[in-house]
Amino acid sequence: MTAEKKATGIIQDKNPSPPFIPAAELIINDLEAISLIKHDKKKLLLELLLNEDKTIMDLSKETGWNPGTVKRHLSDLVANKLVTPSKIEVNEYRIKLKYYRATARQFRFEFIWPPREK
C-alpha cells in the first residue's frame, strides 16, 4: 500500500497529486453562473470556499444545513465552474473525504445584453 496514516486519522497517499491552486481572478459571463451568486445559500457556500478546502460535512457544520442541501447547492456551483473538487482523502475507516474549493479567489461578473450572435 502506498499510503501512510497521519495523527488525524487521515490516510495520506505518499505520492499525492499537486494541491489545487485557485486562480487569482476569474471572469464569469455565463448568465446561469451569474444568477447563482444571487442565491443566498450558494453565495454563502462560495464565500466559505474562497480561502480553504472543505468537505460537505465541514460546510454542513458551519452552516447548520443538512448535508443533502449543501450537496445540492454545491453541485450547481461545480456545474457552473465556480467551485471544483480540490482533493480526496481517505479517513481511518476508509471513507473517502472529497474536498471542494472556489475556482478563484475573486470573481468578476460581466454581462452583455443582448448576447452576441455566434
C-alpha positions as CSV (number, residue, x, y, z in Angstrom):
1,M,0.0,0.0,0.0
2,T,1.3,3.5,-0.9
3,A,-0.3,5.4,1.9
4,E,0.5,6.3,5.5
5,K,-1.7,7.3,8.4
6,K,-1.3,10.7,9.9
7,A,-2.2,11.6,13.5
8,T,-5.5,13.0,12.4
9,G,-6.8,9.6,11.2
10,I,-6.5,10.6,7.6
11,I,-4.6,8.1,5.3
12,Q,-2.3,10.2,3.1
13,D,-1.1,8.9,-0.3
14,K,2.7,9.0,-0.4
15,N,2.5,10.4,-3.9
16,P,-0.3,12.9,-3.7
17,S,-1.4,15.0,-6.7
18,P,-0.3,18.6,-6.5
19,P,-2.6,20.8,-4.4
20,F,-5.3,22.8,-6.2
21,I,-4.4,26.4,-6.5
22,P,-7.3,28.7,-7.4
23,A,-6.9,31.5,-10.0
24,A,-6.4,35.0,-8.6
25,E,-9.4,36.2,-10.6
26,L,-12.0,34.6,-12.9
27,I,-14.2,36.5,-15.3
28,I,-17.7,35.0,-15.5
29,N,-20.0,35.9,-18.3
30,D,-22.4,33.0,-18.3
31,L,-25.9,34.1,-17.3
32,E,-26.7,31.0,-15.3
33,A,-23.5,31.3,-13.2
34,I,-24.2,35.0,-12.6
35,S,-27.7,34.1,-11.4
36,L,-26.3,31.6,-8.9
37,I,-24.5,34.3,-7.0
38,K,-27.8,36.0,-6.2
39,H,-28.9,32.9,-4.3
40,D,-28.1,33.4,-0.6
41,K,-27.1,29.8,0.2
42,K,-25.0,29.3,-2.9
43,K,-23.3,32.7,-2.3
44,L,-22.5,31.7,1.3
45,L,-21.0,28.3,0.2
46,L,-18.9,30.1,-2.3
47,E,-17.7,32.6,0.3
48,L,-16.8,29.7,2.7
49,L,-14.7,28.0,-0.1
50,L,-12.7,31.1,-1.1
51,N,-9.8,30.6,1.2
52,E,-9.7,26.9,2.2
53,D,-10.8,23.4,1.1
54,K,-13.8,22.0,2.9
55,T,-15.9,18.8,2.7
56,I,-19.7,18.7,2.5
57,M,-19.7,17.8,6.2
58,D,-17.5,20.7,7.1
59,L,-19.9,23.0,5.2
60,S,-22.9,21.4,6.8
61,K,-21.5,22.0,10.3
62,E,-20.6,25.6,9.5
63,T,-23.9,26.5,8.0
64,G,-26.2,24.3,10.1
65,W,-27.8,22.9,6.9
66,N,-28.5,19.3,6.1
67,P,-25.6,17.7,4.1
68,G,-28.1,16.9,1.3
69,T,-28.9,20.6,1.0
70,V,-25.2,21.5,0.9
71,K,-24.5,18.9,-1.8
72,R,-27.4,20.1,-4.0
73,H,-26.2,23.8,-3.9
74,L,-22.6,22.7,-4.2
75,S,-23.5,20.7,-7.3
76,D,-24.9,23.8,-9.0
77,L,-21.7,25.7,-8.2
78,V,-19.5,22.9,-9.5
79,A,-21.6,22.6,-12.7
80,N,-21.0,26.3,-13.4
81,K,-17.3,26.2,-12.6
82,L,-17.4,28.4,-9.6
83,V,-16.3,25.6,-7.3
84,T,-14.3,22.5,-8.0
85,P,-13.3,19.3,-6.2
86,S,-9.8,20.0,-4.8
87,K,-8.6,16.8,-3.2
88,I,-9.7,13.5,-1.9
89,E,-8.5,11.9,1.4
90,V,-9.4,8.6,2.9
91,N,-10.0,8.5,6.6
92,E,-9.1,5.7,9.1
93,Y,-12.4,4.0,8.3
94,R,-11.6,4.0,4.5
95,I,-14.3,6.6,3.8
96,K,-13.3,9.0,1.0
97,L,-13.5,12.7,2.0
98,K,-14.0,14.9,-1.0
99,Y,-12.9,18.5,-0.5
100,Y,-14.1,21.5,-2.5
101,R,-12.6,24.9,-3.2
102,A,-13.7,28.0,-5.1
103,T,-12.0,28.1,-8.5
104,A,-10.8,31.6,-8.0
105,R,-10.0,34.0,-5.1
106,Q,-12.1,36.7,-6.7
107,F,-14.8,36.6,-9.4
108,R,-15.7,39.3,-11.8
109,F,-19.1,39.1,-13.5
110,E,-19.5,40.6,-16.9
111,F,-22.8,40.8,-18.7
112,I,-23.5,41.8,-22.2
113,W,-27.1,42.1,-23.5
114,P,-28.3,41.2,-26.0
115,P,-25.9,38.3,-26.4
116,R,-23.7,38.4,-29.5
117,E,-24.7,36.1,-32.2
118,K,-22.3,33.2,-32.8
